[in-house]
Amino acid sequence: MDRGTHTTATALINAVRERTAAARVAEADAFVAVGDWAAAHTADEVVGDPITTLGEWDAEALAGDQFLELGGPGAPVVAEFCIGEVAAARGCSFDAARRLVGDAVELRWRLPRVHARVAAGEVDVWRGRRIAQATRTLTFDAAGFVDRHIAYVAGKATGPEVDRLVAEAATRFDPETTEAERHAADGDRYLAIDLGEVGYADPLTGTLRGTVNVHGSLDLADALDLERSIAHVARQLGELGCDPNLDIRRSMALGEIARRCDGVTTLEYDAGEATTETEPRPVHRARREVVLFVHLDQAAITGTLNGIGPGIDACTGMTGIDLARLDTPGAPRGAVTVEQVQSWCGLPDTRVTVKPIIDLTKHEAVNGYNPPDRIADHVRARWPRCVFPYCTRSSRTADLDHCHPYDPQGPPGQTSTRNLFPLCRRHHRMKTHREMATGKRWTYRPTDPSAGELPNAVIWTSPLGLRYLVDRDGTRPWPPPGPGREPDNT
C-alpha cells in the first residue's frame, strides 16, 4: 500500500470514528430528553406505594390517563399517555416507547452514576439500558449497590457480568428471598431422556436414525463434573481415531461414561481399538473436585471493618450474609452463598483445593518460554479480559502472549508478569500475522509503570497507525501520531 492509499484509508477510518462518536452523542442527548419528558409527567407517589397498585383504582380512573410503574422500587410513577408522545416522536411502537421510558426512569432515579456517564456520552445508551433492565426488580438499596460498583466500568461490562453483580446485590440486600429462590430452584432440577421419541432421518420414508433427545437442568457443581468427564472421554475417543466431529464424540462419551459406571466398557484405551470385554472391570467412583480461588479483602483478613464487628456485611450493615466469590475455570464467575459452597464440598468423596492468594503487585519471572501456573494465574487475575481493544472475552480461556517476543538466546526472565498479557485466539492471530493489504500487523506495548510497579495499561497500534489505550477500565482511542511521524509501533 503506497502512502497515498494509506492516507485515504486512514481518512476513511477516521470518518467512521468521528461519525460514530457524533451518533453516540446524539443518541445520548435523545435518551436524556426522554428522561426529562418522563420527569415532567410523574406523580408524587413512587413505585411500591399502595396507591400505585392498579387493582385498587376504580373503573372511571382506569378509563382515563393513569400512572404506571415503569421503574423499580423508589422510582416515581409515570403518566401512561405521555408515552404515546414519545412513540410518535421516535416513530416506534407504544410498547417500545414504554420500555425506553422505563429504562430512562430506572437510570435517572435509581442508577444516577450510570445515568451521568450515559448523559456525558461516555457509555453507550444500549449498555445503560441493559443495566437498567437487569436492576428493575432490586430493592432501592440494592440498585444503589449496583450503581456504585458498575458505573466506572459500565462502558465495557458484559451482560453476564451485569447479571452476576445484580445477583450479588439481591443476595446482599434481600438474602431471605434469594435463599428461598435457591431452594425453589433445587426443585426445578431434572434430567429427561426421551426414549419414546426416537428420531427419524426422513419422516416420509420412515428411516430410523436411532437417536433420542436428552435435556435437563443440573446443579452447577454436578454440571461441571459432567462436563469435565464428557470432555475427557471425548478427547480419548478422538485420540483413538474416532469420528472427527466433536459433537458426535461428546454424545458417544456420555454413553461410554454410563457403561463404565455399569461395570461394562466397550473400549480398551490402552489397546487403541474398540473391543468387547467379557469380564467387567472394577468400578471406582470418581471424586468430585472443587477448586476455590480465594478472594479476601482487608475486612476478611482482620475480621473487622472500621470498628464494625465480624459477620457484618460492609455494604448492607446486616449480619449473617456470607458470600463466596466463585472464580473457577470452566464455571460462570460471580458470588454465591457460603451455604451453596458447603453443599458442594460436604460430600465425603469431594476433594477441595484452595488456591493461594495472589499478590497482584508482585513481579515474578522465569527463564523458560511457558509460564508456570503461579504466573499464569497472576496474569489472568490481573487482566480479567483479552487486552485487545474492546474485546470482552475472558482471560481464563485466552492465550498468554509475550508482548516483547521471546528470544531463546535472549536475557533471562523474559516470561514474566511484566511481559505476559492475555489475548484470545482470534486477536492473538491478528497480532502475530501480518495484515494482507498493508503488510503490517497490530502491535502493542505496555505503558511505562511507576518504579517497582507492574504496567497497568497497554497501547495498541493498528496497521493503519491508529492507536488505542486498554486498561482495566476499558478501551479508548489514543491520540494518533502527528503529521510526518511514523506510527508508534514500539
Secondary structure, DSSP 4 states (H G I P E B T S, - for coil): --HHHHHHHHHHHHHHHHHHHHHHHHHHHHHHHHHHHHHTTEEEEETT-GGG-GGGS-HHHHHS--EE--SSTTSEEEETHHHHHHHHHHT--HHHHHHHHHHHHHHHHH-HHHHHHHHTTSS-HHHHHHHHHHHTTS-HHHHHHHHHHHGGGTTT--HHHHHHHHHHHHHHH-HHHHHHHHHHHHTT-EEEE-TT---EEETTTTEE-----EEEE--HHHHHHHHHHHHHHHHHHHHTT--S-HHHHHHHHHHHHHHHHTT--SEETTTTEE---SSPPP--PPPEEEEEE----HHHHHS-BTTBPTTB-TTT--BS--EEEE--TTS--EEEEHHHHHHHH-STTEEEEEEPPP-TT---EESSSSPPHHHHHHHHHH--B--STT---BGGGSEEEESSPP-TTS-S--EETTTEEEE-HHHHHHHHSPPTTTS---EEEEPPPPTT----EEEEE-TTS-EEEEETTEEEEEPPPPTT------
